[in-house]
């Protein structure tokens, strides 16, 4: 059937469906567009959706006003380039509300002014919360001493025709919970005027709301002689901002370790947070002639994500002091079976603040820097189980630029550290290479401790060929070796049976160590000894020394050893 033979109703329905499909198709296309060439925008326009500047290509916006639709954005991939020259990028829906900083009363209290003197008739002023918020529990102190409490949806004040400009101070716990969307003034004649929060004169308040668009880059961004209004800026590559203004477009975020930001002759106003720039620990920043937001808005913050600390052993009890601006101490923590522990709570934290220039903190020191330290509280192993040997460990500085802080002797982060370093040096004897197995072969094992902490060290000896445990006197031979010292331990090897044999003596290392040879250890092998029973006219003992392994549990106690496998 021909389309033109259809009824008017049916044709209308089909056109409606086709129109919807076309619009939906256009919206899908507008959502994401990838640039695979060098593009120039040099005329005024409106932009919606997201445009992606792919690697090796560029987008240049010059001498243009671009209205950025709600939720729109420009994404620059690594190797891509975005240039904004003598242009304006303006959000069609920028943040318009205001909110306090949460400091309460005093000279940091949040206030806004109602411009009553601009009007010569009575009016009712209605303050409306933002995004469905509530003023319940908030007190509004009117200049002159009167207080009014808001309700869930608004706060209302009546002004007569002779009223002067009036400051309103917001009190609540805290005042940064609910934003103020707008002031609505309804006059006696029915005329209504609405003023967005950002257009009011304020003290200690900042914008509230969501960015209207975003620019996100892992490549290169250059902004020169331009204005950015209401856009979120995240630069994890290289960014240069020169002779430009940023309004309701901060904090600029650059969390990547390779990010580089330079700003020269830049004016920043109305940051949506309490700082204008948020950086990672290694972000490079260069500034010249920057007019920051000021007031209670700091120039920048550096933030660090989750960090770990690595010990040589499991079960190390430690704490972290001086963490964050509040220098909080979250109490004792403990390393896991891999020697790993968390620094703080594991959440992102601020490690550097570039204070606002007009703040009290700036006058004391323009920049605050975290100086956190990992401190071991209890570090016991099988080599220092007794009170006569002190805890191992010490103090280690927390380096922001590392995801894992190394808490081991020799680490560049160490401030002070105590741990042993054990080496089995030699096995001396009187020159005799034969012996009666019943009387045994005598030797002396020398062990050195080149570390800076004492250790109680034991070793065992095995048949060098079969690996069977041998009796050398006690079940375990050894003792305390002071830091920097060397000790000799006598052995009396009484094998079972006769023949040519050698023994290998090996250090028993603490089982708490993640890597067995972290604190040294090792083994040494004797020369080959010929064992034969010497006839004395008396029946030889049928039972050689079989005391090996007896009493081991008493020696070990709570702590355990493991045999060193290092040579």
N, C-alpha and C positions, 0 to 999 in steps of 0.2 A: 504493500500500500504506500502511495506517495505521501511524503511528509505534509504536502500542501493540502491533501484530502482529509487530513485529520481535523477533528473539531478544534475550535479555538481553545477550549479548556485543556485538551490534551497537548496542543502545541505549546501552550503557556507552561504546562508542567514539565515538558521535555526541555524547553529553554531554561527553566529554573534549575533543572538537574545539571544541564551542560554548564551553566554559569557557575554553579557550586563546584563542579569538577575542575573548571578552568581556574577558579580562584584558589582552590586547594592546591592545584598543580603549581601555580605561581608562588604560593606560600612555601611549598616544599623547596622550590628552586631558590627562593629568597633566604631560606634558613641557612644554607651553607654554600659558599662559592669559593672555589680555590683558584688562586692566581698562579698561572704557570708562564707568565711573561712579565715584562716591565710595563706597569699601568700608571697613567697620570690622571688624577682628578683635578681639573682646573676650572670647574664651574660649580656654582652653588647647587646643592642637592640634598635629598633625604636618603638615609640609608637604613635598611632593616636587615635582620638576619646577621650571619657571621661570615666575614670574608677572611680567607686563609691565604697568607703570603707564603708561598712554598720556598724551599731552599733554592738559592741561586737567582731569585727573582725579587721584584720590588713593587711597592705601591707608594706613589708620591702624591700628596695632597697639597696643592699650592694655590694661594690667592682665592680661597674658597670658604664658604660657610657650609658646613655639613651638619644637618640635623640628624642626630643618631637616635633611631627608634628604641623604644623600651626593650631591654634585653639584647640589643644588637652588640656587635663586637668586631674587633680586628685582631686576628691571631697571626703572629709572625713566627714561622718555624725557624729552627737553627739554620743559619745560612741565608735567611731572608732579610729584607730591609724595608723599613717604613720611614718615610720622610714627611713631616708636616711643616710646611713653610708658609709663613704669613697667612695662616688660616685659623678658623674657629671650628672646633668640634663641640657641639652643644647637645646635651641630653634633652629629649623632648619631655622626659619626666624626671628631672633632677630631684635630689632630696630637698624637701621644703620645711620639714619639721625642725624643732630644736629640742635639746635635752641637756640636763645638767651634768656635771662631772662627778657628782656623788659625794662632794665634800661637806655638805650640810651647812651649818651656820658659820658666821665669821666673814673674814675678807675673801674667802673662797666660795661663798654662798652663790647659788645660781639665781639670777634675777633677769627680768625683762620689763620693758617700759610700755605702758599703754599711752599713746599720744593723744590724750584727752583735749589738750589745748588747741589742737588743730580743728576742733569742731565747736560750734556755738549753740548746740542744742543738746538736750539730754539724750542719753543712750544707755542701752544695756550691753555690757561687754561679756561675751561668753568665750571662755577658753576651752578648747576642745582637745582631748588627747589624741595621740596618733595611733593608727592601725588598730582600732578597737580596744585601746588600752583603757585604764581606769585611774581616776584620781582619788580613789578611796584610800584614806589614810594619809593623804598629803595635806599639808597646811600651806596656805597662801598668805603671806604677811604683806599687808598693804602699807605702803609708805605712810608713816604717821602712827603706826602701832596697831591698827585693827587687823584681826585675823579671820579668814574665811576658810572653811574646810570643803574640799571638793567632794563630789559624789562619783559614782561609777562612770558617768559619761561626760561630765562637764564641770566647770566652775564659773559662777555668774557673779558679776559686780555691777552695781548701778552707779552711773555718773550723771551729775546735773550739768546744766549748760555752762556753769562757771568753773568747772573742774579743770585742774592743771594736769600736766603730764605726771603720771604716777608709776613709780617702780613697784613691782611685785616680786617678792622673794619666795622661792619654793623651798619648803622644808619637808623632808620625807626620808625614808630609810631603804635605799639611798635615792637621791634625786636623778640618777641616771637610769632608772628602771622604765619610766614612762616618758615618752616625748610629747611635746606640744605641737599639734598639727597647725593650728591657726587661731587667730583672734577674730571673732565675728562681732561686729558692732551694729546693733539694731536701734535705729533712731525713732523718736516719737512719731514721726510722719510715716514710718514703715520702711524707710530706706535702710538697706543693709549693705555694709561694707565688710569684706573679708580680707584680712592681711595674713599671708603665710608666716609661719614662725621665723623663717630666715630673714624676713623683711623687717622684723622688729629690732629695736635696739636692745642689746643684751649685755649682761656681765657674766662671765664664767659659764657660758653655755656654748654648745657646738651643734652642728647640724645633726639631724636624726632622720633616718630613712635608708633607702637602698640606692646604690649607684644606678644610673640610668643606662649605662653601657659599659663596655670593658675593652681595654687594650692589653693584650697579653703577649709577651714576646720572649722567645729564646734566641732571637737573632739580634739585629741592630735597629735601634730606634733613634731618630734625630728629630727633635722638636725645636723649631727656631721661629721667633717672632710670632708666636701663636697663642691662642687661648683654648684651654680645655675646661669645660664646665660639666660637672656631674658624672664624670667617667672614672671608673676604677682602672688604675695603672699598675700592672705587674710586669717588671722587667727582670728576667732571669738570664739575660744576655748582657749586651752593652747598650747603654742609653745616654744620650746627651740632650739636655734641655737648656736652651739659651734664649735670653730676652723674651721670656714667655710668662704667662700667668696660669696658675692652677687653682680653680675655684670649685670647692666641693668635690675634689678629685684626689684627695689624699686621705689616709696615708698611701704614698707610693710604696709598693711592696717589692722587695728584691731579696729573696731568701736563698737563692742559689749560691754555691761557693764560688762560682766563676762570674757572678754578676758584677758589672762595673757601672757606676752611675756618676755622671758629672753634671753639675748645675751651676749656671752662671747668669747673673742678672735675672733671677727668677723671683716672682711674687707668688706666695702661697697663702691661701685664706680658706677658712671654714673647713678644717679637716674633720672627717667623720669619726675620728678616734682621738685619744689624748696625745698623739704624736703625728708628725707630718711625714715621716719616713720610717719604714720597718725593714730591717735588713737581717740577713743571716750572719753567722759569726765571721765569715771571710769575705763578705761583700766589700768591694772597693768603693769608697765615696770621696768625691772631690767637689768642693763648693766654693763659690766666689760671689759675693754680693747677693746673697739670698735673703729675701724678706720672708721670714717664717711666720706662721700663724700667730705665734706669741700667746700671751695670757697664760692659761694653764696647759696649753698644748706644747709638749716638748718637741724639740727639733727632730729627734730620731730615737729609735730603740733598736738594739740588736737582740735577736732571739735565737735560742738554741733548742732543738728538739730533744728527743730522748738520748741520753748518754749512758754508757755502761762503764764499769770499772772491772779490770781483769787482774785477779790475783794468781799466785802460783798454786794455791791450795783451795780446797773446799772448806766450808765451815768457818771462814774468817768473819769475825764480827767487826763491823766498821760503822762509821758515821760520816756525814758530809757537813762541814760547817761553812758558814758564809754563803749559803746558796741563795741567789736572787737578791733583789734590792732590800727585802726584809731580813736578809741573812738568816733565813729559817733553818732550823735543825729538826729533821723529821724523825730523829731517834735512831736506834740501832738497826742495822740491816745485816744480812749474812750472805756470803757468796755461795753459789750453788755447787753441784758436783763437778762442774767444769771450771770452777774458780771465778765465775762471772757474777757480778752484782749490778744493781741499778743505782744510778746517781739521782738522788731525790725521789720524787714520786714518778718519774718517767715522763711527766708532762712538759710541754714547751715552757720555757722560762726566759725572762729578760736578763741579759748579762751585761748590757751597756745602755746608758741613757745619755743622750745629748740634751741637757736641760734647756727649757725655754729661756731665752736671753733675759727676760724681765722677771725671772723667778728667783726666790731666795736661794735655792740650791745652786743656781748658776753663779751667784756671787761668791759662794763658798768654793765651788769647783765646777767648771763648765761641763765636765763629763764625769759621770759615775761609771766605774768599772767593777764587775764582780771579781772577787778574789777568793773563790771557794777552795777548800782543801778536804781531801779524803783522809780520814784518820782511822787507823786500826785500833780497835779497843781490846780484842781478844784474838790472839793468833797462836794457837797451840797445835803442835803436831807430835809425832812420836820422838822427835829429836829435842823437844823442849817441853816435856809433859810436867816437869816438876817446878816448884816455886823457885828453886835455886837458879833456874834458867829463865830469863826474861822473855816476854812476848816478842815474837818477830814482828816485822812491819814497821810502820812509822807514818810519815806524812807525804802526801802526793798532791801536787797542784792540779786543779781541774782545768784542762786546756779546752776552750770552747771549740777549737777547730778540729777536734777529734771526736769521732763517734764512740771510741773506746779509749779510756784513760788506762794506761798500763801501770799497775801498782806492783812492780817487781824491781829488785836491785838492778841498777844500771839503766833504768828507764829515764829518759830526759825529763819526765814530769816529776821525778822524785825530789823532794825537799830534804828529807832525811829517811834513812831506811836501815833496818837491822835484819840480817839473815846470814846463815852460815854458808860455807862453800867447802865441801868435803872432798878430799882426794886421797886415795889409798896410794902410798908412795913406794913401799918396798916390803920384802919379806926376807929378813936376814936370818942367818943360822951360824953355827960354830964350824961349819965346813964339813961336817959328817954327812955323807950321802947314803948311809945305811943305818938301820936301827932294828931293834927287836920290837915287833908290833905290840907286845905286852907292856913294854916300858915306854914306847912312843918316841917320836922324833920331835925335837924342840926347835921352835923358830920364834921370830918376833916380827909382828906386822906393824908397820909405821903408817900413821894416818895424819894428814895435815888438814887444818881448817883455815883457809885463806879468807874467810868471810869476816864480818864484823860483829858476829854474835855467837855465843857458845852453843854447843850441841852435844847431846848425849847419843853417841853413835855405837852401833853394834854391827858385827859381821858374822857370817857363817862360812864354812868351807865344805866343798863337795869334791868327790873323786873327779879329777879332770877328764877322765875318759868316760865313765859311766854316769856321772852326775849324781851319784848317791851321796847323801849327807854323811859327813865324817865327824867322828868325835875329836874335838880339839881342846878339850878341857871342860869348860862349861857349855851349856846348850847354845848360849850366845856369848860371844866375847866382845868386849869393848868397854866404853865408859865416856866420861866427859872430856871433850876437847875444847879448850878455850879459844876464843877468837884470836886468830893470828898465830896459834900454837900448833905443835906437833906432839903426838903421843905414840908410844910404842906399847903394843899389847902382846904378851907372850902366849904361845899356843903349844900344846903337847898333843901331837897327832898320833892317835892309836887306832890304826885301821883294823878291820876284821879280816884276818888271813894274811898270807905272805905274798910277795911278788914285787915287781917294779911298778911304782905308782907315783902320781903327782896329785896335788890338790890345788883347787882354785878357790881362793877366798874372796867373797863379794860383800860389799856394804849393803846393809838392809836400809832402804830409804822409806820415809814416811808414806803410808798409803794415802794420806790426804793430798799429796802432791798430784796435780793434774798430769804433769810430765815427770817421769821418774827421775831423770837426771838433772832437774832444775837446779838443785843445790849440790850438784856433783855426785860423788859416789865412786863407782868403778869396781874393778876386781884385779887380782894379781895371782899368778900361778907359781907354785914352788918348782924347784928342780925335781928330777925323777929320783925317788928314794927307793932303795932296795930293802925290803923288809923280810927278815927271816928270824925264826925263833932260835934263840941262843940256848944250847944245852947247858944246864947248871946242875944236873944230877937230881933234880927234883922235878916232879911232875909240873909241867907248865900249866899255867892257868888256862882252864878251858873256857873261861868267860872273860874276854877283853872288856875294856871300859865301854859299858853300854848305857852311859848316863845321858847320851845326847837326847835332846828335846824335853827332858824332865824339867819341870819348873818354868817352862816358857810362858805360860799364862800369867804366872805371878810377876814376871818381868814386864810383860806387855801392859798389864792393867787395862785401862780404857783405850789406850792408843795401840795402833797396829803398825807393823812394818811390812815392807815388801822388798824382795831382793832386787838390788840394782842389776840391770842387764847391760850397763855400759861397761866398756872395757877399760 
